[in-house]
Amino acid sequence: MKSSTTPWSLQHIPEMNWRALLMSVLVLSSVSILFIVRSSNPFSVVEQLHHGLGPSTPTSLANTSSVHSNTSAAPHKEEEECDLFVGKWVAEPRGSSLYSNWSCPTIPDQNNCGKFGKGSEHLYWKWKPDRCELPRLDPVAFLRMVRGKKMAFAGDSVARNHMDSLLCLLSQAETPTNIYKDGDDKFQTWYFPSHNFTLMVIWAEFLVERAQTQRMINGVATNSYDLYLDRVNPDLARELPALRYVVISAGNWFIKKLYLHENGSLVGCVNCRGENLTELDAAYAYRRVFRTVLQSISKCEQCDDDLLTMLRTFSPTHFEHGSWFNGGYCNRTQPMSEGEIDLSGNTIEYRNIQFEEMGRIKGGSGGGRGDAKRGFELLDVTKAMMARADGHPGSHWRWMQKSNSDCLHWCLPGPIDMWNDALFANVKKHSSTTQL
């Protein structure tokens, strides 16, 4: 049968009805399209991932509302239970950053992706919690809340990456002064004189104490370390009593060969196959590290009762077709879809350990001071960052090993700035400053 050349065979419909029918079809089509768009979310957290990770610690929207809001109305119960870390990346046509690689002179070259030719596509996305908004960090309000206080980031080079992001954000309101920098550029301290605020990074790649040097064989370093799982890193322990805020994190160094000590004895080893030692997995060491550090902070008699500890969860890498040392790369230009997110590896396991240990300390089973006002919060960024393979420097950086693609650290500006939006929400939640 020959098909009609007129859509819906309109020539067979009485003149007085076909216009109404066409209008009905258009309305139904619009409703269908709206349903599909709302139901199909290519950048939402994977359902399998959501169940595997478990819930985050809810953060009250009442404490994370925009700093420009003057409303005093009590928040709805639904808003009070909003989890800032369950959500999706949504397009942001205006761009998501408060600074650029030109307006922040302190960006290290290894994170200054725009300077070395990376496109700007990764900047046009923002994190949208499912049930509320995550306001951007307001540098003026932030500095007002932390006036006269001291904040430290303790961890590895990703902790430094996090601190550098905050430094750029705050420098849009006040130019800081670099008052300390060690020879290896692992320890830095910045001072904001107008607010008497100190921001520092403490190199503590394992968070606990390790032997001063690597193990040696015939005078050659073996890239293996002795860790004392029941002792906090001495640099972190020394600074803790002076801090009002500390952000702790760790993860990427646990792939190395590690000799583990507890209570003065060698109890086992990670990645030591073939040696006559108890073989323990990295997850064991990881759990013991966070338990030790969180317990020590909770019990610290010299520390400020108002000390706020924020644990930033594991930051995923996105090497494809290899790793750091054998040609792995990351050249994506937009967030990954659900089906592209890699659920293998230790990312989920490490995040879950952090979640469990934070729950343990907040639940009072860490042996800490139950009467203290000391706060513990989780910056649960893992789920959000698993989709952001586009946010790494890749080949757009400068360092000694330029031939390697960096798919571990994060571009500045970039999706890592969202970590400080969450940090801002928690600082505000625990702030006694009412005049924002």
C-alpha positions as CSV (number, residue, x, y, z in Angstrom):
1,M,0.0,0.0,0.0
2,K,1.3,3.4,-0.9
3,S,1.9,5.5,2.1
4,S,0.5,9.0,2.4
5,T,2.9,12.0,2.0
6,T,0.9,13.9,4.6
7,P,1.8,13.2,8.2
8,W,-0.8,11.3,10.2
9,S,-2.9,11.1,6.9
10,L,-4.5,14.4,7.7
11,Q,-6.4,14.5,4.4
12,H,-8.7,11.8,5.8
13,I,-9.6,13.8,8.9
14,P,-12.6,16.2,8.7
15,E,-11.5,19.8,8.4
16,M,-12.9,20.9,11.7
17,N,-11.0,18.1,13.7
18,W,-7.6,17.8,12.3
19,R,-6.2,20.9,13.9
20,A,-7.4,19.9,17.3
21,L,-5.9,16.4,16.8
22,L,-2.5,17.9,15.8
23,M,-2.5,20.1,18.9
24,S,-3.2,17.1,21.1
25,V,-0.3,15.2,19.5
26,L,2.1,18.0,20.0
27,V,1.1,18.3,23.7
28,L,1.5,14.5,24.3
29,S,4.9,14.6,22.5
30,S,6.1,17.4,24.7
31,V,5.1,15.5,27.9
32,S,6.8,12.4,26.6
33,I,10.0,14.3,25.9
34,L,10.0,15.9,29.3
35,F,9.5,12.6,31.0
36,I,12.5,11.1,29.0
37,V,14.8,14.0,29.9
38,R,13.9,13.9,33.5
39,S,14.3,10.2,33.7
40,S,17.5,9.8,31.7
41,N,20.4,11.3,33.7
42,P,23.7,10.4,32.1
43,F,25.7,12.0,34.9
44,S,23.9,10.8,38.1
45,V,25.6,8.5,40.5
46,V,25.5,4.9,39.4
47,E,22.8,3.0,41.2
48,Q,25.2,0.1,41.8
49,L,27.8,2.6,43.1
50,H,25.3,4.2,45.4
51,H,24.4,0.9,47.0
52,G,28.0,-0.2,47.2
53,L,29.1,3.0,48.9
54,G,26.3,3.5,51.3
55,P,24.9,6.8,52.5
56,S,27.0,9.8,53.4
57,T,26.7,11.8,56.6
58,P,23.7,14.1,56.1
59,T,24.6,17.8,56.2
60,S,21.8,20.2,57.2
61,L,20.7,22.5,54.4
62,A,20.0,25.0,57.1
63,N,23.7,25.3,57.6
64,T,24.6,25.2,53.9
65,S,22.2,27.8,52.5
66,S,23.6,30.7,50.5
67,V,25.6,33.2,52.5
68,H,23.7,35.9,50.7
69,S,20.3,34.7,52.0
70,N,18.6,36.7,54.7
71,T,15.7,34.3,55.3
72,S,15.1,33.1,58.8
73,A,12.4,30.6,58.1
74,A,12.9,27.2,59.5
75,P,14.0,24.6,56.9
76,H,11.7,21.8,55.9
77,K,12.5,18.4,57.3
78,E,13.3,17.1,53.8
79,E,16.0,19.8,53.5
80,E,17.4,19.1,56.9
81,E,18.2,15.6,55.7
82,C,19.8,16.6,52.4
83,D,23.0,14.7,51.6
84,L,25.3,17.1,49.8
85,F,27.2,14.2,48.2
86,V,24.4,12.3,46.5
87,G,23.7,14.0,43.3
88,K,24.9,14.6,39.7
89,W,27.0,16.9,37.6
90,V,24.9,19.3,35.6
91,A,25.9,21.7,32.8
92,E,26.7,25.2,34.0
93,P,26.9,27.5,30.9
94,R,28.4,30.4,33.0
95,G,31.2,28.3,34.2
96,S,31.7,26.9,37.7
97,S,34.8,28.6,39.0
98,L,35.3,31.8,40.9
99,Y,38.9,32.1,39.6
100,S,40.9,31.4,36.5
101,N,44.4,30.1,35.9
102,W,45.4,33.7,35.3
103,S,43.7,35.3,38.3
104,C,45.3,32.9,40.8
105,P,49.1,33.3,40.7
106,T,49.7,30.5,43.2
107,I,48.6,27.6,41.0
108,P,51.5,25.1,40.7
109,D,52.5,24.3,37.2
110,Q,51.5,20.7,37.6
111,N,47.9,21.7,38.1
112,N,47.8,24.8,35.8
113,C,46.2,22.9,33.0
114,G,44.9,25.9,31.1
115,K,48.4,27.4,31.0
116,F,49.7,24.2,29.2
117,G,47.0,24.0,26.6
118,K,44.0,22.1,28.2
119,G,40.6,23.2,26.9
120,S,38.0,24.7,29.2
121,E,35.2,22.1,28.7
122,H,35.8,20.6,32.2
123,L,34.9,24.0,33.8
124,Y,31.3,24.1,32.6
125,W,29.8,21.6,35.1
126,K,28.6,22.0,38.7
127,W,27.7,19.5,41.3
128,K,24.0,19.4,42.1
129,P,22.8,17.5,45.2
130,D,19.6,15.6,44.5
131,R,17.5,17.3,47.2
132,C,19.1,20.7,47.7
133,E,21.7,23.1,46.5
134,L,25.4,23.2,47.3
135,P,26.3,26.9,47.3
136,R,29.6,28.0,46.0
137,L,32.2,29.0,48.5
138,D,32.0,32.7,49.3
139,P,35.5,33.8,50.0
140,V,34.5,37.0,51.9
141,A,32.1,35.0,54.2
142,F,34.6,32.2,54.6
143,L,37.4,34.5,55.8
144,R,35.0,36.2,58.1
145,M,34.2,32.9,59.8
146,V,37.8,31.8,60.2
147,R,39.1,35.1,61.4
148,G,41.9,34.5,64.0
149,K,42.0,30.8,63.3
150,K,44.3,28.2,61.7
151,M,43.4,25.5,59.2
152,A,45.7,22.6,58.0
153,F,45.4,20.0,55.3
154,A,47.2,16.9,56.2
155,G,48.0,14.1,53.7
156,D,49.7,13.6,50.4
157,S,50.0,15.6,47.1
158,V,46.2,15.4,46.6
159,A,45.8,17.1,50.0
160,R,48.2,19.8,48.7
161,N,46.0,20.0,45.5
162,H,43.0,20.6,47.7
163,M,44.7,23.3,49.7
164,D,45.9,25.0,46.5
165,S,42.2,25.1,45.4
166,L,41.1,26.8,48.6
167,L,44.1,29.2,48.4
168,C,42.9,30.3,45.0
169,L,39.3,30.8,46.1
170,L,40.2,32.8,49.1
171,S,42.8,34.9,47.3
172,Q,39.9,36.4,45.3
173,A,39.0,38.2,48.5
174,E,42.4,38.9,50.1
175,T,46.0,38.4,48.8
176,P,47.8,36.0,51.2
177,T,51.4,36.0,52.2
178,N,53.6,32.9,51.9
179,I,55.3,32.8,55.4
180,Y,56.8,29.3,55.1
181,K,57.9,26.8,52.5
182,D,60.3,23.9,53.0
183,G,63.0,23.0,50.5
184,D,61.0,20.1,49.0
185,D,57.8,22.2,48.7
186,K,55.9,19.7,50.8
187,F,55.1,22.0,53.7
188,Q,53.6,25.4,53.1
189,T,52.0,28.1,55.3
190,W,50.0,31.1,54.0
191,Y,48.8,34.0,56.1
192,F,45.8,36.3,55.4
193,P,46.8,39.4,57.5
194,S,43.4,41.2,57.3
195,H,41.7,38.2,58.9
196,N,44.6,36.8,61.0
197,F,43.9,33.5,59.3
198,T,46.6,30.9,58.7
199,L,46.3,28.2,56.0
200,M,48.8,25.4,55.8
201,V,49.6,22.0,54.3
202,I,51.3,19.2,56.2
203,W,53.0,16.5,54.3
204,A,51.8,13.3,55.9
205,E,51.3,10.8,53.1
206,F,50.3,8.0,55.4
207,L,48.9,10.1,58.3
208,V,50.8,7.9,60.7
209,E,54.5,7.7,61.5
210,R,56.9,6.1,59.1
211,A,60.6,5.4,59.3
212,Q,62.6,8.4,58.3
213,T,64.1,6.6,55.3
214,Q,63.0,3.9,52.9
215,R,64.3,0.4,53.3
216,M,67.6,-0.1,51.5
217,I,69.2,-3.1,49.8
218,N,72.9,-2.8,48.9
219,G,72.6,1.0,49.4
220,V,69.7,1.4,47.0
221,A,66.3,2.7,48.1
222,T,63.6,0.0,47.6
223,N,60.5,2.3,47.6
224,S,59.3,0.4,50.6
225,Y,58.4,1.9,54.0
226,D,58.0,0.9,57.7
227,L,54.7,2.2,59.1
228,Y,53.9,2.5,62.7
229,L,50.1,2.1,62.6
230,D,49.5,3.2,66.2
231,R,51.4,6.5,66.1
232,V,50.2,9.7,64.4
233,N,52.5,11.4,62.0
234,P,54.7,13.5,64.3
235,D,54.4,16.7,62.1
236,L,50.6,16.4,62.3
237,A,50.7,15.6,66.0
238,R,52.9,18.7,66.6
239,E,50.5,21.1,64.8
240,L,47.2,19.7,66.1
241,P,47.0,21.7,69.3
242,A,47.2,25.0,67.4
243,L,44.5,24.1,64.9
244,R,40.9,25.1,64.7
245,Y,40.3,23.1,61.5
246,V,42.1,20.1,60.1
247,V,41.3,18.2,56.8
248,I,42.8,14.7,56.7
249,S,43.1,12.4,53.7
250,A,45.3,9.6,52.4
251,G,45.2,6.8,49.8
252,N,47.6,6.7,46.9
253,W,50.7,5.7,48.8
254,F,49.2,2.5,50.0
255,I,50.1,0.7,46.8
256,K,53.7,0.5,47.9
257,K,55.5,-2.2,49.9
258,L,54.7,-1.5,53.5
259,Y,56.1,-3.1,56.6
260,L,53.5,-2.7,59.4
261,H,54.3,-2.2,63.0
262,E,51.9,-2.1,66.0
263,N,52.7,-2.1,69.7
264,G,56.4,-2.2,69.0
265,S,56.2,-5.3,66.9
266,L,56.3,-6.0,63.1
267,V,52.8,-7.5,62.5
268,G,52.9,-8.0,58.8
269,C,53.5,-6.6,55.4
270,V,51.6,-5.2,52.4
271,N,52.8,-6.3,48.9
272,C,55.6,-8.4,50.4
273,R,55.0,-11.7,48.6
274,G,57.8,-14.2,48.9
275,E,59.0,-12.8,52.2
276,N,58.6,-14.8,55.4
277,L,56.0,-12.3,56.9
278,T,52.3,-12.2,57.4
279,E,50.8,-10.9,54.2
280,L,48.2,-8.2,55.0
281,D,46.2,-6.2,52.4
282,A,46.4,-2.5,52.0
283,A,42.8,-2.2,53.3
284,Y,44.0,-3.5,56.7
285,A,46.6,-0.7,56.9
286,Y,44.2,1.9,55.6
287,R,41.6,1.1,58.3
288,R,44.2,1.1,61.1
289,V,45.6,4.4,59.9
290,F,42.3,6.2,60.0
291,R,41.3,4.6,63.3
292,T,44.5,5.8,64.9
293,V,44.3,9.3,63.6
294,L,40.6,9.9,64.4
295,Q,41.0,8.4,67.9
296,S,44.1,10.5,68.6
297,I,42.3,13.7,67.6
298,S,39.2,12.7,69.7
299,K,41.4,12.0,72.7
300,C,43.8,15.0,72.3
301,E,43.9,16.8,75.6
302,Q,45.9,19.8,74.3
303,C,43.7,20.3,71.2
304,D,41.0,23.0,71.0
305,D,37.6,21.7,72.2
306,D,36.1,23.3,69.1
307,L,38.5,21.6,66.7
308,L,36.7,20.5,63.5
309,T,38.1,17.5,61.8
310,M,37.1,16.9,58.2
311,L,37.9,13.6,56.5
312,R,38.1,14.0,52.7
313,T,37.3,10.6,51.2
314,F,39.4,8.8,48.6
315,S,40.1,10.6,45.4
316,P,39.9,8.3,42.3
317,T,42.4,8.1,39.5
318,H,41.3,7.8,35.8
319,F,44.2,6.2,33.9
320,E,43.0,4.5,30.8
321,H,45.1,1.9,28.8
322,G,47.8,1.9,31.3
323,S,49.0,3.6,34.5
324,W,51.3,6.5,35.5
325,F,54.4,4.5,34.5
326,N,53.3,2.7,31.4
327,G,51.5,5.0,29.1
328,G,48.1,5.5,30.8
329,Y,46.2,8.6,29.8
330,C,43.1,10.6,30.5
331,N,41.9,12.8,27.6
332,R,38.1,13.0,28.1
333,T,36.4,16.3,27.8
334,Q,33.2,15.8,29.8
335,P,32.0,13.8,32.8
336,M,31.7,10.1,32.3
337,S,28.3,8.4,31.8
338,E,27.1,5.8,34.3
339,G,28.2,2.9,32.1
340,E,31.7,4.3,31.8
341,I,32.5,4.6,35.5
342,D,35.0,2.0,36.6
343,L,33.7,0.2,39.7
344,S,36.8,-2.1,40.0
345,G,39.9,-1.4,42.1
346,N,40.1,-0.1,45.6
347,T,38.3,3.2,45.3
348,I,35.0,2.0,46.7
349,E,36.6,-0.1,49.4
350,Y,38.8,2.7,50.7
351,R,35.9,5.2,50.7
352,N,33.8,2.7,52.7
353,I,36.6,2.2,55.2
354,Q,36.7,5.9,55.8
355,F,33.0,6.1,56.1
356,E,32.9,3.3,58.7
357,E,35.8,4.7,60.7
358,M,34.2,8.2,60.8
359,G,30.9,6.6,61.8
360,R,32.7,4.8,64.6
361,I,34.2,7.9,66.0
362,K,31.0,9.9,65.8
363,G,29.1,7.1,67.4
364,G,31.3,7.3,70.5
365,S,33.1,4.0,70.1
366,G,36.5,5.6,69.5
367,G,37.2,6.2,73.2
368,G,37.2,10.0,72.8
369,R,35.9,12.9,74.9
370,G,32.2,12.6,74.7
371,D,31.6,15.9,76.5
372,A,33.7,17.9,74.0
373,K,32.3,20.2,71.3
374,R,34.9,18.8,68.9
375,G,33.3,18.1,65.5
376,F,33.9,15.4,62.9
377,E,32.6,15.6,59.4
378,L,33.0,13.7,56.2
379,L,33.8,15.4,52.9
380,D,32.4,12.5,50.9
381,V,33.7,13.4,47.4
382,T,34.4,10.0,46.0
383,K,31.1,9.3,44.3
384,A,31.1,12.7,42.6
385,M,34.7,12.5,41.4
386,M,34.5,9.0,39.9
387,A,32.7,10.6,37.0
388,R,35.2,13.4,36.5
389,A,37.9,11.8,34.3
390,D,37.9,15.1,32.4
391,G,39.2,17.0,35.4
392,H,42.8,15.8,35.5
393,P,45.8,17.5,33.9
394,G,46.6,14.5,31.6
395,S,49.4,15.7,29.4
396,H,48.7,19.4,30.2
397,W,51.2,20.0,32.9
398,R,54.9,20.6,33.5
399,W,57.1,18.5,35.8
400,M,60.2,16.4,35.7
401,Q,58.5,13.4,34.0
402,K,56.5,15.3,31.4
403,S,56.1,12.2,29.3
404,N,53.7,10.8,31.9
405,S,50.0,11.8,31.9
406,D,48.8,12.9,35.3
407,C,45.4,11.3,35.8
408,L,45.7,11.4,39.6
409,H,45.8,15.1,40.6
410,W,43.2,17.7,39.5
411,C,43.3,20.8,37.4
412,L,43.0,24.2,38.9
413,P,40.4,25.5,38.4
414,G,38.3,22.4,38.0
415,P,36.0,19.9,39.7
416,I,38.2,19.8,42.8
417,D,36.8,23.2,43.7
418,M,33.6,21.5,44.6
419,W,35.5,20.0,47.6
420,N,35.8,23.4,49.0
421,D,32.2,24.2,48.4
422,A,31.5,21.3,50.7
423,L,34.2,22.4,53.1
424,F,32.6,25.8,53.3
425,A,29.3,24.2,54.1
426,N,30.8,22.4,57.1
427,V,32.8,25.3,58.3
428,K,29.6,27.3,58.3
429,K,27.7,24.5,60.0
430,H,30.2,24.6,62.9
431,S,30.8,28.4,62.9
432,S,29.8,30.5,65.9
433,T,29.8,33.6,63.6
434,T,26.2,34.7,63.0
435,Q,26.9,37.8,61.0
436,L,27.8,36.4,57.6
